[in-house]
Amino acid sequence: MAELPSQLPAAGWQHALASALAEFSARDGRIREIRVHGSATGCAETMDQWSDLDVMIRAREPLAVAEDVVQEIVEHHAPVFASSRSGDTNRYTLRLVLSDLRRLDITIVDAAQHGPDAIATSPPPDVSSLIDPLINDFRFDAVLAACKTARRDVLIGAHLTLGLARHLLVAAMVLRDQSKGTTHHTHGDTRFDAWATRLAAAPPPYDPAGITGAIRYYTVALQDLLTEHGLHSHLDNGPLLALLDVVDHDIFGTSNASTDVAK
């Protein structure tokens, strides 16, 4: 594995790499179009080294083109330090972190299925369609964490409970996107950062008492977040809280062992 650099690439690297990828695409007959989008469409002088490079490519044989793009980057720019792949033959996304810590998000769509304006014509998802699955996943993991804790499986209970904080923060990100009207945020430091700060006060979920206390804490925090934004203000968390009371009673011989931490 290549050594990590002592410092990040200089500001403005995005435009230089985008130009190189455009030259590569011009030589590949399968590629119909390459387009930079997101923050890298701005002025090079205003870009900082923290921004990634977002590229959309329309091509025949998207999966094969995706791997050839990776090979081009590895051979002529930098080795890949970490990557993520998702999608199918119709729309395939590569998220790359290079060994010099430049980051790229490359989406390759099937030219036969997507016209030139496909990027701009996709409607933004409804906020409920994004939030509702998060609530479902939160509740599912919370119940499973409580059941694992009742069986004294602190390892899995802790793992699932830590995931509840992630669900809550994702919900906050979705709501921030809605309020800003974008999914691209060059800088943070918004009022939504307070939700991350609030989660720092949750009980550490590394023993049974901490797990049930943290589940209660995260449940109340999620409800407060949703209510603040006019969503699911009457969501009934009674079954989950009742389950936590039973678990506390079975383990500690008392109910509501950590109720005070959730207030």
C-alpha positions in Angstrom: 0.0 0.0 0.0 1.3 3.4 -0.9 2.3 5.8 1.9 -0.2 8.6 2.6 0.9 12.1 1.7 2.1 14.5 4.4 -0.4 17.1 3.2 -3.5 17.3 1.0 -3.3 18.2 -2.7 -3.3 21.9 -3.5 -6.5 23.7 -4.0 -7.8 23.6 -7.6 -6.8 20.0 -8.2 -10.4 19.2 -9.3 -10.2 21.2 -12.5 -6.9 19.7 -13.5 -8.1 16.1 -13.0 -11.4 16.8 -14.7 -9.6 18.0 -17.8 -7.5 14.9 -17.8 -10.6 12.7 -17.6 -12.2 14.7 -20.4 -9.1 13.9 -22.6 -9.3 10.3 -21.7 -13.1 10.2 -22.5 -12.5 11.9 -25.9 -10.3 8.9 -26.9 -12.9 6.3 -25.9 -15.6 5.7 -28.5 -18.0 4.2 -25.9 -18.2 7.5 -24.0 -20.8 9.9 -25.4 -20.5 12.7 -22.8 -18.6 13.6 -19.6 -19.9 16.4 -17.4 -18.6 17.9 -14.1 -21.3 18.8 -11.6 -21.5 19.7 -8.0 -19.1 22.1 -6.3 -16.3 21.5 -8.9 -18.4 23.6 -11.4 -17.3 26.7 -9.6 -14.3 28.9 -10.1 -11.0 27.1 -9.6 -9.7 30.0 -7.4 -12.5 29.5 -4.9 -12.2 25.7 -4.6 -10.5 24.2 -1.6 -8.7 20.9 -1.2 -11.6 19.4 0.8 -14.0 19.4 -2.1 -14.4 16.2 -4.2 -14.8 16.0 -7.9 -18.2 14.9 -9.1 -18.4 13.6 -12.7 -21.3 12.2 -14.8 -20.5 10.1 -17.8 -22.9 8.8 -20.4 -21.5 5.8 -22.1 -22.2 2.4 -23.7 -21.2 -0.5 -21.5 -21.2 1.5 -18.2 -19.7 -1.3 -16.1 -16.7 -1.8 -18.4 -16.2 1.9 -18.8 -16.2 2.4 -15.1 -13.4 -0.1 -14.6 -11.4 1.4 -17.5 -11.8 4.9 -15.9 -10.4 3.4 -12.6 -7.5 1.9 -14.5 -6.7 5.2 -16.2 -6.7 7.0 -12.9 -4.4 4.3 -11.3 -1.9 4.3 -14.1 -1.7 8.1 -14.7 -2.7 9.9 -11.5 -2.6 7.9 -8.2 -3.4 4.5 -6.7 -6.8 4.0 -5.2 -6.6 4.0 -1.4 -10.4 3.2 -0.8 -13.4 2.8 -3.0 -17.1 2.2 -3.0 -19.2 0.8 -5.9 -23.0 0.8 -6.3 -25.7 0.6 -8.9 -26.3 -1.6 -11.9 -25.7 -1.7 -15.7 -28.2 1.2 -16.1 -26.5 3.6 -13.6 -23.3 2.8 -11.8 -21.5 4.9 -9.3 -17.8 4.8 -8.2 -16.6 6.7 -5.2 -12.9 6.8 -5.1 -10.3 8.0 -2.6 -6.9 8.2 -4.1 -3.7 7.6 -2.2 -3.0 11.4 -2.2 -6.5 11.8 -0.7 -8.2 13.3 -3.7 -11.8 12.2 -3.8 -13.9 11.5 -6.9 -17.6 10.5 -7.3 -18.1 9.2 -10.8 -21.5 8.2 -12.0 -21.7 6.4 -15.3 -25.2 6.0 -17.0 -26.2 3.9 -20.0 -26.2 6.2 -23.0 -29.1 4.2 -24.5 -31.3 4.8 -21.4 -30.4 8.3 -20.4 -30.6 11.3 -22.7 -28.3 14.4 -22.6 -30.5 16.1 -20.0 -31.0 13.2 -17.7 -28.9 14.8 -14.9 -31.1 17.9 -14.7 -34.5 16.3 -15.2 -34.6 13.9 -12.1 -37.0 15.4 -9.6 -35.8 15.8 -6.0 -37.1 13.0 -3.7 -39.9 13.9 -1.3 -38.6 14.4 2.3 -41.1 11.8 3.7 -39.8 9.2 1.3 -36.4 9.6 2.8 -37.3 10.1 6.4 -39.8 7.3 6.8 -37.3 4.5 6.0 -34.9 6.0 8.5 -37.5 5.9 11.2 -38.3 2.3 10.3 -34.6 1.3 10.4 -34.1 3.2 13.7 -37.0 1.4 15.4 -36.0 -2.0 14.0 -32.4 -1.6 15.2 -33.6 -0.2 18.6 -35.8 -3.2 19.3 -33.1 -5.6 18.2 -30.5 -3.9 20.4 -32.9 -4.1 23.4 -33.5 -7.8 22.8 -29.8 -8.5 22.5 -29.2 -6.7 25.7 -31.9 -8.6 27.5 -29.9 -11.7 26.5 -26.7 -10.1 27.9 -25.2 -9.7 24.4 -23.5 -6.4 25.0 -21.3 -6.7 21.9 -24.2 -6.7 19.4 -26.3 -4.5 21.6 -23.6 -1.8 21.6 -23.1 -2.1 17.9 -26.8 -1.7 17.1 -27.2 1.2 19.6 -24.3 3.1 18.1 -26.1 2.8 14.7 -29.1 4.6 16.1 -27.0 7.8 16.4 -26.1 7.4 12.8 -29.8 7.0 11.7 -30.6 10.2 13.6 -27.7 12.2 12.1 -28.7 11.0 8.6 -32.3 12.3 9.3 -30.8 15.6 10.3 -28.8 15.7 7.0 -31.9 15.0 5.0 -33.7 17.8 6.7 -30.8 20.2 6.2 -30.7 19.3 2.5 -34.4 20.2 2.4 -34.0 23.5 4.1 -31.0 24.4 1.9 -32.6 23.1 -1.3 -29.4 21.2 -2.2 -27.5 18.0 -1.4 -24.1 19.8 -1.9 -22.7 21.6 1.2 -19.3 23.1 0.7 -19.2 24.2 4.4 -21.0 23.1 7.5 -21.3 25.2 10.7 -25.1 25.3 10.5 -27.8 25.1 13.2 -28.1 21.4 12.4 -24.6 20.8 13.9 -26.3 21.2 17.3 -27.8 17.7 16.8 -24.4 16.2 16.7 -23.5 18.1 19.9 -26.7 16.9 21.6 -25.8 13.2 20.9 -22.5 13.6 22.8 -24.6 13.6 26.0 -26.0 10.1 25.4 -25.0 7.4 27.8 -22.0 5.4 26.5 -23.7 2.1 25.3 -21.0 -0.3 26.4 -22.8 -2.1 29.2 -26.5 -3.1 29.6 -27.5 0.1 31.5 -25.7 2.3 29.0 -27.4 0.5 26.1 -31.0 0.9 27.3 -30.2 4.5 28.5 -28.8 5.4 25.1 -31.7 3.9 23.2 -34.1 6.0 25.3 -31.9 9.1 24.7 -31.7 8.7 20.9 -35.4 7.9 20.7 -36.3 11.2 22.4 -33.8 13.1 20.3 -35.2 11.7 17.0 -38.7 12.6 18.1 -37.6 16.1 18.9 -35.9 16.5 15.6 -38.9 15.3 13.7 -41.3 17.5 15.7 -39.1 20.6 15.2 -39.6 20.1 11.4 -43.4 19.3 11.5 -42.9 15.6 10.9 -44.5 12.7 12.8 -45.2 14.9 15.8 -47.5 12.3 17.2 -45.3 9.3 16.6 -46.0 6.6 19.2 -42.8 5.3 20.7 -44.7 3.6 23.6 -44.0 0.0 22.5 -40.2 0.6 22.3 -40.1 2.4 25.7 -42.2 -0.3 27.3 -39.8 -2.9 26.0 -36.9 -1.0 27.5 -38.7 -1.0 30.9 -39.0 -4.8 30.7 -35.4 -5.2 29.8 -34.3 -2.9 32.7 -36.6 -4.8 35.1 -35.2 -8.2 34.0 -31.6 -7.1 34.3 -31.6 -4.6 37.2 -34.9 -5.4 38.9 -36.2 -1.9 38.3 -38.1 0.0 35.6 -37.0 3.1 33.8 -33.5 2.7 35.0 -32.2 5.4 32.7 -35.3 7.5 32.0 -33.7 10.6 33.4 -31.0 10.7 30.7 -33.6 11.0 28.0 -35.0 14.2 29.3 
